[in-house]
Amino acid sequence: PRSTLFPYTTLFRSHHETSRGLTLGAFSPAQSRAVLISGVTCASISLLAALVAFQWFAFMKRSFRHHLILLLILSDMWKALWYFIFPVIVFTRGKVDSTSNFCQASGFFLALGTEASDYAILVIALHAALYVFRPPKQLGEAGLYPHRYWMYAFWVILPILAACLAFTNPSGYITSGTYCALPIRPLWYTLGLSYIPR
């Protein structure tokens, strides 16, 4: 039968194609509920950890490197927030359809947080590499510090641009049941907007 030849095809269907309620793809209602509860739990722990780290960084004397780490914390906190919101909406209002405004908005904001986090990691790595290969000749900040305002601006502009490019595809973002993200098909679309830049 077709299902034995292509065992993974049902995993890539959106949840509304298979059944109603909290059912996600090939999962049963109990499994779907467990996945959503796990999502809310993990997102809550991430939010709490990010808030504690943010408070700690907010009240300390910070260098440029600390500012970059703070951008990473904020980006991850934003991602965790949307991983938390989506299951809560599913529990309170039922399934989320891919064509809904909420799915498109949550997909956009989740992609925004992911891209902002990736950008912050890249800038931290570049800043550290410049310190190693081009150490400062005198006391003071070096690395990317002279270009810090550009780094801050790009942290806002580039993730917004990357998240907006998803709307070049008519379907935009689609739901996987636990969150809305880029569609798996066409493959070049997901690769070009997510995996290759990362």
VEXDO-309927 format. One record per residue (C-alpha): x, y, z; residue in three letters. Coordinates in steps of 0.05 Angstrom, whole numbers, plus 5000, padded with zeros to 4 digits. Example, Ala and Ser with C-alpha at 12.3 -4.5 7.8 and 13.67 -1.06 7.14 Angstrom:
# VEXDO-309927
524649105156ALA 527349795143SER 
# end
This chain:
# VEXDO-309927
500050005000PRO 501950724990ARG 502750855065SER 508250335071THR 511950615010LEU 511551325035PHE 511151285111PRO 512952015122TYR 507852335076THR 502552385131THR 507452745176LEU 507853325127PHE 500453435120ARG 497454015157SER 493153795216HIS 486454015186HIS 487353525128GLU 486952915173THR 481753065227SER 478653575273ARG 480053855342GLY 487053805370LEU 489453265322THR 496053445289LEU 498053085225GLY 498552335238ALA 498052415314PHE 492052185355SER 488352715397PRO 491952475460ALA 498752525426GLN 497053205397SER 495153455466ARG 501653185495ALA 505653545441VAL 502054205455LEU 502954125531ILE 510353985520SER 510854605476GLY 507555055528VAL 511854765584THR 518554835547CYS 516655535523ALA 514855735594SER 521555495620ILE 525155865564SER 521256505578LEU 522856475652LEU 530256345640ALA 530556905589ALA 527157395637LEU 532057225693VAL 537957305646ALA 535157955618PHE 534258235688GLN 541358035706TRP 544258365644PHE 539858985650ALA 542859185717PHE 550159035704MET 555459475673LYS 555759245601ARG 560859245545SER 559159175471PHE 559858415477ARG 554658425533HIS 550058835489HIS 550658305435LEU 549057755485ILE 543058165508LEU 540558195436LEU 541157435433LEU 537157365498ILE 531757835472LEU 531357445406SER 530656785442ASP 525557075490MET 521457315430TRP 521656615399LYS 519656285464ALA 513856765470LEU 510956535403TRP 512255805419TYR 508055935481PHE 502456345449ILE 500755845394PHE 498955245438PRO 495055705485VAL 490855945426ILE 489755225403VAL 487555015473PHE 482855615481THR 480055695410ARG 481355045375GLY 485554895314LYS 489055445276VAL 488155435201ASP 494055605155SER 489956145120THR 488256515184SER 491357185201ASN 493756915267PHE 497656355233CYS 500956855185GLN 502557335241ALA 505256805288SER 509356495232GLY 512257185215PHE 513957345288PHE 517056655300LEU 521256725237ALA 523257425259LEU 525657165326GLY 529456585294THR 532957035244GLU 534557555298ALA 537557015341SER 541656735284ASP 544157435267TYR 546057575340ALA 550056915342ILE 553657095278LEU 555557795302VAL 557957515369ILE 562357015332ALA 565157555285LEU 566458025343HIS 570257485380ALA 574157275318ALA 576357995305LEU 578858045377TYR 583057415366VAL 585857565297PHE 586258325304ARG 587258465378PRO 586659185401PRO 593359565403LYS 591059985462GLN 585859945518LEU 578760005494GLY 573659655452GLU 575659345385ALA 572558825340GLY 565859055313LEU 565159605366TYR 566760175317PRO 560959925275HIS 556259795333ARG 550560235308TYR 550459875242TRP 550359215279MET 544359435320TYR 540659695258ALA 541959055219PHE 539358645279TRP 532558975265VAL 532659055189ILE 535358385165LEU 530757925206PRO 524658335186ILE 526658285113LEU 527857535118ALA 521157415152ALA 517557845100CYS 520457445042LEU 515956855062ALA 510057245034PHE 512957194964THR 509856494965ASN 502256544961PRO 501356065020SER 506056475065GLY 506656085130TYR 503055435143ILE 501255085208THR 504654455231SER 499754395288GLY 504554645342THR 506655285307TYR 506355635239CYS 512655625197ALA 515155605125LEU 512055055082PRO 516254445068ILE 514454474994ARG 517254754950PRO 523954534980LEU 527955114951TRP 523455594987TYR 524955315056THR 532355235040LEU 533155935012GLY 529456285069LEU 531655865128SER 536955335124TYR 541955625074ILE 542456315108PRO 543155965175ARG 
# end
